[in-house]
């Protein structure tokens, strides 16, 4: 640049490519907020915000290809998720879901052998994002059948009574009553 006072040194200017969001995991979180998500992609090193719908949160940048963010409180439902960076913004291809806390209303059968293997039908609400089922403190194999039903295989346990608990991306819930391991 030249002025009547003289010539200055040129200042470099850099073009920064916009970010790219390839994956968001998990793709849902609790309505109360506080769920940590991981965003993977490219151009994330200059990220300044992650938008959950219209609510911005400050991300923790781990690398150019990965960042984490903590979801804010939000009403149940789906919102777009976008990353804002120096080079522009990128929106995830799938919506982010805010999930209500689950409830467990019952299960059947109520008993099984200590060797395990009993197929237990668990009923409740907001169960579609179930990530774990435990009998006492022992994890069980499970399958999500619907938003109101989960099937779990009782793991082996010593004889006695245990509680059944489910964990979803919306929170955790314990079934009423106990499951009895009987000889």
Protein Blocks (a to p, Z undefined) as FASTA:
>chain_A
ZZfkbccdddddddddddddfbdcdfbdcfkgoiacddddehklmpcbdcehjaccdddd
fbfkbccdddddddedddddddddfklccddfbdcddddddddfbdcdfbdcfkgoiacd
dddehkllccbdcehjaccddddfbfkbccdddddddedddddddddfkbccddehjddd
dZZ
